[in-house]
């Protein structure tokens, strides 16, 4: 026997953690040309959280006032040459000192 009437479907979305139980982390790779950087190499960062970055010119090179950081790959937001935030995945940034 079939009842005639309106049927209501309810979908419930459940967020499932990544394997390992924790939230997703992104890989930030930091490169330097004619300078040392902090951090250096590849580091794990939390999405949406600002990470401090700095560069120190090698001997014989002069650090410009700003504009030394660039995004090599991925998507990263660099703010005031002092922090970087990854919101959408892994990224590589580079500091270039003339």
Phi, psi and omega per residue, in radians:
X1 nan 2.392 -3.117
X2 -2.005 2.372 3.074
X3 -1.644 2.428 3.103
X4 -1.700 2.275 -3.132
X5 2.946 -3.010 -3.109
X6 -1.540 2.408 3.073
X7 -1.875 2.444 -3.141
X8 -2.045 2.190 3.067
X9 -1.834 2.328 3.128
X10 -2.099 2.183 3.078
X11 -1.865 2.342 3.115
X12 -2.028 2.137 3.101
X13 -1.651 2.247 -3.132
X14 -2.068 2.199 3.096
X15 -1.349 2.207 3.126
X16 -1.895 2.309 3.130
X17 -1.198 2.738 3.057
X18 -1.134 2.857 3.080
X19 -0.999 2.482 -3.063
X20 1.720 -0.184 3.025
X21 1.483 -0.243 -3.082
X22 -1.795 3.059 3.109
X23 -1.240 2.846 3.108
X24 -1.124 2.457 3.027
X25 -2.049 2.642 3.061
X26 -1.918 2.767 3.095
X27 -1.789 2.106 3.050
X28 -1.805 2.118 3.078
X29 -1.877 2.223 -3.071
X30 -2.028 2.206 3.141
X31 -2.058 2.708 3.083
X32 -2.352 2.406 3.045
X33 -2.019 2.059 -3.094
X34 1.096 0.490 3.133
X35 -2.825 2.803 2.969
X36 -1.698 2.634 -3.104
X37 -2.211 2.693 2.995
X38 -2.278 2.102 -0.077
X39 -1.219 3.043 -3.129
X40 -2.225 2.416 -3.128
X41 1.359 -2.590 -3.089
X42 -1.725 2.292 3.092
X43 -2.329 2.685 3.103
X44 -1.594 2.283 -3.126
X45 -2.281 2.706 3.079
X46 -1.420 2.430 3.105
X47 -1.103 2.398 3.070
X48 1.341 0.066 -3.125
X49 -1.893 2.253 -3.136
X50 -1.169 2.335 3.097
X51 -1.987 2.262 3.125
X52 -1.199 2.407 3.084
X53 -2.293 2.594 3.062
X54 -2.677 2.797 3.112
X55 -2.426 2.562 3.110
X56 -2.257 2.125 -3.071
X57 -1.068 2.438 3.029
X58 -1.179 2.828 3.091
X59 -0.957 2.354 3.133
X60 1.529 -0.029 3.127
X61 -2.086 2.547 -3.100
X62 -1.915 2.261 -3.136
X63 -1.302 2.134 3.068
X64 -1.260 2.918 -3.108
X65 -1.121 -0.700 -3.121
X66 -2.859 -3.136 3.055
X67 1.364 0.359 -3.121
X68 -1.524 -0.323 -3.065
X69 -1.595 2.451 3.048
X70 -2.497 2.733 3.097
X71 -1.603 2.128 -3.130
X72 -1.531 -0.752 3.110
X73 -2.679 2.754 -3.094
X74 1.386 -2.904 3.133
X75 -2.145 2.142 3.132
X76 -2.484 2.543 3.063
X77 -1.866 2.003 3.117
X78 -1.771 2.184 -3.084
X79 -2.039 2.137 3.026
X80 0.936 0.461 3.139
X81 1.001 0.361 -3.135
X82 -2.198 -0.337 3.113
X83 -2.458 2.714 3.055
X84 -2.346 2.479 3.120
X85 -2.229 2.302 3.061
X86 -1.860 2.114 -3.128
X87 -1.943 -0.368 -2.964
X88 -2.212 0.203 3.123
X89 2.431 -3.000 -3.121
X90 -1.121 2.681 3.117
X91 -2.681 2.724 3.036
X92 -2.105 2.281 3.064
X93 -2.122 2.790 -3.085
X94 -2.435 2.399 3.006
X95 -1.804 2.234 3.131
X96 -2.118 2.097 3.102
X97 -1.922 2.218 -3.111
X98 -1.160 nan nan
